[in-house]
């Protein structure tokens, strides 16, 4: 293997992810099911807030563009 690939394989961030996955899936895990459910609920809430914000932002852009187009059309007449 070349050096960048070895460095990527030994990266501490990847080791942390692998360790947390092995702990979560192992029989003697340090995290209880309740803790895992709380974390998943928080992540779900963050994603849903993002989707709702994106939805309202798109509606705001659509209404602004439509009102601007109507204003230009009435000025031309």
TIMI-2910 file (N, C-alpha, C, CB; in pm, 1 decimal, decimal comma, always signed):
<rs>
+----------+----------+----------+----------+----------+----------+----------+----------+----------+----------+----------+----------+------+
!      n_x !      n_y !      n_z !     ca_x !     ca_y !     ca_z !      c_x !      c_y !      c_z !     cb_x !     cb_y !     cb_z ! resn !
+----------+----------+----------+----------+----------+----------+----------+----------+----------+----------+----------+----------+------+
!    +83,7 !   -119,4 !     +0,0 !     +0,0 !     +0,0 !     +0,0 !    +87,3 !   +124,6 !     +0,0 !    -94,8 !     +0,5 !   +121,6 !  Unk !
!    +34,1 !   +229,0 !    -56,9 !   +108,8 !   +353,9 !    -54,8 !    +80,3 !   +429,8 !    +75,1 !    +73,2 !   +440,7 !   -177,5 !  Unk !
!   +160,6 !   +529,5 !   +102,9 !   +152,0 !   +600,7 !   +230,9 !    +18,6 !   +671,3 !   +254,9 !   +262,0 !   +701,3 !   +238,7 !  Unk !
!    -41,0 !   +742,5 !   +157,2 !   -169,7 !   +807,7 !   +185,2 !   -279,2 !   +708,2 !   +223,5 !   -214,2 !   +887,7 !    +64,4 !  Unk !
!   -278,4 !   +591,0 !   +160,5 !   -379,8 !   +491,7 !   +194,4 !   -357,1 !   +435,9 !   +334,1 !   -379,9 !   +378,4 !    +91,8 !  Unk !
!   -231,6 !   +416,9 !   +371,9 !   -201,5 !   +370,1 !   +507,6 !   -242,9 !   +475,7 !   +608,2 !    -51,0 !   +336,9 !   +523,2 !  Unk !
!   -215,5 !   +602,9 !   +578,8 !   -254,7 !   +711,2 !   +669,5 !   -406,1 !   +721,2 !   +681,7 !   -197,5 !   +844,6 !   +621,1 !  Unk !
!   -477,3 !   +699,2 !   +572,1 !   -623,3 !   +701,9 !   +576,7 !   -676,1 !   +586,0 !   +659,9 !   -682,2 !   +696,8 !   +434,7 !  Unk !
!   -613,3 !   +469,6 !   +645,6 !   -658,3 !   +352,0 !   +719,3 !   -635,2 !   +368,4 !   +868,5 !   -587,2 !   +227,3 !   +668,9 !  Unk !
!   -529,7 !   +437,9 !   +906,9 !   -495,9 !   +455,8 !  +1048,2 !   -546,9 !   +587,8 !  +1104,5 !   -346,3 !   +447,6 !  +1066,8 !  Unk !
!   -636,3 !   +653,7 !  +1033,7 !   -686,9 !   +783,5 !  +1078,9 !   -765,9 !   +767,7 !  +1208,0 !   -774,8 !   +848,6 !   +970,3 !  Unk !
!   -747,2 !   +856,9 !  +1302,6 !   -817,9 !   +844,3 !  +1431,5 !   -969,4 !   +862,3 !  +1417,0 !   -763,7 !   +947,1 !  +1531,0 !  Unk !
!  -1014,3 !   +941,8 !  +1318,8 !  -1158,0 !   +961,7 !  +1302,2 !  -1226,7 !   +832,4 !  +1260,5 !  -1185,2 !  +1071,3 !  +1199,1 !  Unk !
!  -1162,7 !   +760,3 !  +1167,6 !  -1221,5 !   +633,5 !  +1123,0 !  -1221,3 !   +532,8 !  +1237,2 !  -1144,5 !   +576,7 !  +1001,3 !  Unk !
!  -1115,0 !   +532,1 !  +1316,9 !  -1109,6 !   +441,0 !  +1430,8 !  -1220,1 !   +470,7 !  +1530,7 !   -973,9 !   +449,6 !  +1499,2 !  Unk !
!  -1249,7 !   +599,3 !  +1550,9 !  -1357,4 !   +635,3 !  +1644,0 !  -1492,4 !   +585,5 !  +1593,4 !  -1361,9 !   +787,7 !  +1664,7 !  Unk !
!  -1516,1 !   +600,2 !  +1463,8 !  -1642,6 !   +553,7 !  +1406,3 !  -1653,9 !   +402,7 !  +1419,1 !  -1654,3 !   +595,7 !  +1258,4 !  Unk !
!  -1545,4 !   +332,9 !  +1386,2 !  -1546,6 !   +186,9 !  +1395,4 !  -1566,2 !   +142,4 !  +1539,1 !  -1416,8 !   +128,1 !  +1339,2 !  Unk !
!  -1498,4 !   +208,6 !  +1633,3 !  -1514,6 !   +173,3 !  +1774,4 !  -1657,3 !   +197,3 !  +1822,4 !  -1417,0 !   +253,0 !  +1860,2 !  Unk !
!  -1716,6 !   +310,5 !  +1782,2 !  -1853,3 !   +338,4 !  +1827,3 !  -1952,3 !   +239,5 !  +1766,9 !  -1893,6 !   +481,9 !  +1790,6 !  Unk !
!  -1929,8 !   +199,4 !  +1640,5 !  -2017,7 !    +99,4 !  +1580,6 !  -2001,6 !    -36,4 !  +1647,0 !  -1990,3 !    +87,6 !  +1431,6 !  Unk !
!  -1878,4 !    -72,6 !  +1679,1 !  -1857,7 !   -202,1 !  +1744,4 !  -1916,4 !   -202,4 !  +1885,2 !  -1708,0 !   -236,1 !  +1749,7 !  Unk !
!  -1910,6 !    -89,3 !  +1952,4 !  -1970,3 !    -80,7 !  +2086,1 !  -2122,3 !    -88,8 !  +2075,8 !  -1928,0 !    +50,6 !  +2157,1 !  Unk !
!  -2179,7 !    -18,7 !  +1978,0 !  -2325,6 !    -15,8 !  +1964,0 !  -2381,5 !   -150,8 !  +1921,6 !  -2366,5 !    +90,4 !  +1863,2 !  Unk !
!  -2306,1 !   -226,1 !  +1843,6 !  -2358,4 !   -353,5 !  +1795,4 !  -2313,1 !   -472,1 !  +1878,6 !  -2317,5 !   -374,3 !  +1653,1 !  Unk !
!  -2218,5 !   -450,6 !  +1968,3 !  -2167,4 !   -561,9 !  +2048,7 !  -2265,3 !   -604,5 !  +2156,4 !  -2035,5 !   -524,0 !  +2112,5 !  Unk !
!  -2242,4 !   -724,7 !  +2209,7 !  -2330,6 !   -776,5 !  +2314,6 !  -2312,2 !   -698,3 !  +2444,4 !  -2303,6 !   -926,1 !  +2338,7 !  Unk !
!  -2190,2 !   -660,7 !  +2475,0 !  -2164,2 !   -585,2 !  +2597,5 !  -2141,4 !   -438,8 !  +2562,6 !  -2041,8 !   -643,2 !  +2674,0 !  Unk !
!  -2238,9 !   -379,8 !  +2500,0 !  -2223,0 !   -241,7 !  +2455,8 !  -2230,3 !   -146,0 !  +2574,0 !  -2329,8 !   -205,8 !  +2352,1 !  Unk !
!  -2161,2 !    -34,4 !  +2561,1 !  -2162,1 !    +66,3 !  +2665,8 !  -2284,9 !   +154,7 !  +2659,6 !  -2038,6 !   +150,6 !  +2657,0 !  Unk !
!  -2354,7 !   +152,9 !  +2546,5 !  -2474,0 !   +235,5 !  +2530,3 !  -2597,8 !   +148,3 !  +2544,2 !  -2473,2 !   +308,1 !  +2393,4 !  Unk !
!  -2692,3 !   +196,8 !  +2619,9 !  -2816,9 !   +122,9 !  +2633,9 !  -2909,4 !   +155,4 !  +2516,3 !  -2885,5 !   +156,3 !  +2768,8 !  Unk !
!  -3011,9 !    +75,5 !  +2502,8 !  -3107,4 !    +97,0 !  +2395,2 !  -3177,1 !   +231,6 !  +2409,4 !  -3210,2 !    -15,2 !  +2392,6 !  Unk !
!  -3202,2 !   +274,6 !  +2530,5 !  -3267,1 !   +404,1 !  +2553,7 !  -3180,2 !   +518,5 !  +2503,1 !  -3297,4 !   +423,2 !  +2703,2 !  Unk !
!  -3048,7 !   +510,0 !  +2526,6 !  -2958,7 !   +614,7 !  +2479,6 !  -2954,0 !   +619,0 !  +2327,0 !  -2818,3 !   +593,1 !  +2536,0 !  Unk !
!  -2952,5 !   +502,9 !  +2264,9 !  -2950,6 !   +497,5 !  +2119,0 !  -3079,0 !   +555,4 !  +2062,0 !  -2931,2 !   +353,3 !  +2070,4 !  Unk !
!  -3193,4 !   +527,5 !  +2125,4 !  -3320,6 !   +581,7 !  +2078,8 !  -3326,5 !   +733,5 !  +2094,8 !  -3436,0 !   +517,0 !  +2154,3 !  Unk !
!  -3269,4 !   +784,3 !  +2202,5 !  -3266,5 !   +929,5 !  +2223,1 !  -3182,9 !   +996,5 !  +2115,2 !  -3210,8 !   +963,9 !  +2362,7 !  Unk !
!  -3066,8 !   +938,4 !  +2084,8 !  -2980,8 !   +995,1 !  +1981,4 !  -3050,8 !   +991,4 !  +1845,8 !  -2847,0 !   +919,1 !  +1974,7 !  Unk !
!  -3118,4 !   +880,4 !  +1815,1 !  -3187,0 !   +871,6 !  +1686,3 !  -3303,2 !   +970,7 !  +1678,2 !  -3237,9 !   +729,0 !  +1663,0 !  Unk !
!  -3372,6 !   +994,0 !  +1787,7 !  -3481,5 !  +1092,5 !  +1788,0 !  -3428,5 !  +1233,0 !  +1764,8 !  -3558,3 !  +1087,2 !  +1920,2 !  Unk !
!  -3315,4 !  +1265,3 !  +1827,0 !  -3256,3 !  +1398,0 !  +1809,0 !  -3213,7 !  +1417,3 !  +1664,0 !  -3135,7 !  +1417,5 !  +1903,5 !  Unk !
!  -3149,3 !  +1316,7 !  +1606,2 !  -3107,4 !  +1327,2 !  +1466,0 !  -3228,0 !  +1339,1 !  +1373,9 !  -3022,5 !  +1205,7 !  +1426,0 !  Unk !
!  -3333,7 !  +1263,8 !  +1400,7 !  -3455,2 !  +1272,4 !  +1320,6 !  -3516,3 !  +1411,5 !  +1330,3 !  -3556,5 !  +1166,8 !  +1365,2 !  Unk !
!  -3518,9 !  +1468,7 !  +1451,5 !  -3576,0 !  +1602,1 !  +1470,1 !  -3494,8 !  +1707,3 !  +1393,9 !  -3581,5 !  +1637,7 !  +1620,0 !  Unk !
!  -3363,2 !  +1696,7 !  +1396,3 !  -3278,9 !  +1792,6 !  +1325,0 !  -3304,5 !  +1784,3 !  +1174,8 !  -3129,9 !  +1767,1 !  +1355,4 !  Unk !
!  -3313,5 !  +1662,1 !  +1122,2 !  -3338,9 !  +1644,7 !   +978,8 !  -3476,9 !  +1698,2 !   +941,9 !  -3327,2 !  +1496,2 !   +939,3 !  Unk !
!  -3577,7 !  +1672,5 !  +1023,3 !  -3712,7 !  +1721,6 !   +993,2 !  -3719,6 !  +1873,0 !   +998,6 !  -3813,8 !  +1662,1 !  +1090,3 !  Unk !
!  -3651,2 !  +1934,9 !  +1093,6 !  -3648,3 !  +2081,3 !  +1100,8 !  -3582,7 !  +2137,3 !   +975,0 !  -3572,6 !  +2129,4 !  +1228,0 !  Unk !
!  -3479,2 !  +2069,6 !   +926,8 !  -3414,8 !  +2113,2 !   +803,6 !  -3507,7 !  +2103,5 !   +684,6 !  -3290,7 !  +2031,7 !   +778,0 !  Unk !
!  -3582,1 !  +1992,4 !   +674,9 !  -3676,8 !  +1976,9 !   +564,0 !  -3788,4 !  +2080,3 !   +570,9 !  -3736,5 !  +1836,4 !   +564,3 !  Unk !
!  -3839,8 !  +2106,6 !   +689,6 !  -3946,1 !  +2206,0 !   +704,5 !  -3894,6 !  +2344,8 !   +667,7 !  -4000,9 !  +2205,7 !   +848,8 !  Unk !
!  -3773,6 !  +2378,3 !   +712,9 !  -3714,4 !  +2507,3 !   +677,2 !  -3693,3 !  +2521,0 !   +527,9 !  -3582,8 !  +2526,0 !   +748,7 !  Unk !
!  -3647,2 !  +2414,8 !   +465,5 !  -3627,6 !  +2416,7 !   +320,3 !  -3761,5 !  +2434,0 !   +248,4 !  -3557,9 !  +2287,0 !   +273,3 !  Unk !
!  -3864,5 !  +2366,4 !   +296,3 !  -3997,6 !  +2375,8 !   +236,7 !  -4050,1 !  +2518,9 !   +242,7 !  -4094,7 !  +2280,9 !   +307,7 !  Unk !
!  -4041,0 !  +2582,1 !   +361,0 !  -4089,5 !  +2719,2 !   +374,2 !  -4004,5 !  +2817,5 !   +295,4 !  -4092,5 !  +2759,6 !   +520,1 !  Unk !
!  -3875,0 !  +2791,4 !   +284,6 !  -3789,3 !  +2878,0 !   +205,4 !  -3826,9 !  +2871,3 !    +58,1 !  -3642,8 !  +2839,9 !   +224,4 !  Unk !
!  -3855,5 !  +2752,5 !     +9,2 !  -3897,2 !  +2738,1 !   -131,0 !  -4031,8 !  +2806,0 !   -155,5 !  -3905,7 !  +2589,3 !   -169,6 !  Unk !
!  -4124,2 !  +2795,5 !    -59,7 !  -4253,4 !  +2864,0 !    -74,1 !  -4232,6 !  +3015,6 !    -76,9 !  -4349,6 !  +2824,9 !    +41,6 !  Unk !
!  -4145,5 !  +3065,5 !    +11,4 !  -4116,8 !  +3208,6 !    +16,1 !  -4057,2 !  +3255,9 !   -115,7 !  -4021,6 !  +3240,7 !   +131,9 !  Unk !
!  -3963,3 !  +3179,2 !   -170,9 !  -3904,0 !  +3216,8 !   -299,6 !  -4007,7 !  +3215,1 !   -410,8 !  -3788,7 !  +3122,8 !   -334,6 !  Unk !
!  -4095,6 !  +3116,8 !   -409,9 !  -4197,8 !  +3105,8 !   -513,7 !  -4294,7 !  +3223,7 !   -506,4 !  -4274,4 !  +2972,8 !   -500,1 !  Unk !
!  -4338,6 !  +3258,6 !   -386,7 !  -4431,2 !  +3370,8 !   -372,4 !  -4364,8 !  +3502,4 !   -410,9 !  -4483,6 !  +3378,7 !   -229,0 !  Unk !
!  -4239,4 !  +3520,6 !   -374,9 !  -4169,0 !  +3644,7 !   -406,7 !  -4150,2 !  +3657,3 !   -557,2 !  -4032,5 !  +3650,1 !   -334,9 !  Unk !
!  -4113,9 !  +3549,2 !   -623,8 !  -4094,2 !  +3553,3 !   -768,5 !  -4226,2 !  +3580,5 !   -838,8 !  -4032,9 !  +3421,6 !   -819,0 !  Unk !
!  -4334,8 !  +3516,8 !   -793,8 !  -4466,0 !  +3539,3 !   -855,5 !  -4513,0 !  +3682,1 !   -835,7 !  -4569,1 !  +3442,7 !   -798,3 !  Unk !
!  -4495,2 !  +3739,1 !   -718,3 !  -4540,6 !  +3876,1 !   -694,0 !  -4455,5 !  +3975,5 !   -772,8 !  -4535,3 !  +3909,0 !   -543,3 !  Unk !
!  -4327,8 !  +3947,0 !   -787,5 !  -4240,6 !  +4034,7 !   -865,3 !  -4278,2 !  +4029,6 !  -1013,5 !  -4092,6 !  +3994,9 !   -846,0 !  Unk !
!  -4310,8 !  +3912,0 !  -1062,8 !  -4350,7 !  +3898,9 !  -1203,5 !  -4482,6 !  +3971,0 !  -1229,1 !  -4363,2 !  +3750,2 !  -1242,8 !  Unk !
!  -4577,3 !  +3963,2 !  -1135,8 !  -4704,7 !  +4032,8 !  -1151,8 !  -4684,6 !  +4183,7 !  -1151,9 !  -4802,0 !  +3992,9 !  -1040,6 !  Unk !
!  -4593,7 !  +4233,1 !  -1067,4 !  -4568,5 !  +4377,0 !  -1061,2 !  -4508,2 !  +4426,0 !  -1191,8 !  -4475,5 !  +4410,9 !   -943,7 !  Unk !
!  -4417,5 !  +4350,9 !  -1250,7 !  -4358,9 !  +4390,8 !  -1377,8 !  -4462,0 !  +4387,8 !  -1489,3 !  -4241,6 !  +4300,6 !  -1412,6 !  Unk !
!  -4549,5 !  +4289,3 !  -1484,8 !  -4650,9 !  +4277,1 !  -1589,5 !  -4749,4 !  +4393,1 !  -1584,9 !  -4725,7 !  +4144,7 !  -1575,8 !  Unk !
!  -4788,0 !  +4436,0 !  -1464,3 !  -4883,5 !  +4546,2 !  -1454,6 !  -4819,8 !  +4679,6 !  -1493,1 !  -4940,0 !  +4554,4 !  -1313,1 !  Unk !
!  -4690,2 !  +4696,5 !  -1472,2 !  -4623,2 !  +4821,0 !  -1509,8 !  -4614,8 !  +4835,2 !  -1661,8 !  -4482,4 !  +4826,4 !  -1448,4 !  Unk !
!  -4594,6 !  +4723,7 !  -1730,4 !  -4581,1 !  +4728,2 !  -1874,9 !  -4713,5 !  +4767,2 !  -1940,9 !  -4533,0 !  +4593,0 !  -1927,7 !  Unk !
!  -4825,2 !  +4722,3 !  -1890,1 !  -4956,4 !  +4750,3 !  -1948,4 !  -4980,9 !  +4895,8 !  -1936,1 !  -5069,1 !  +4669,8 !  -1880,8 !  Unk !
+----------+----------+----------+----------+----------+----------+----------+----------+----------+----------+----------+----------+------+
</rs>
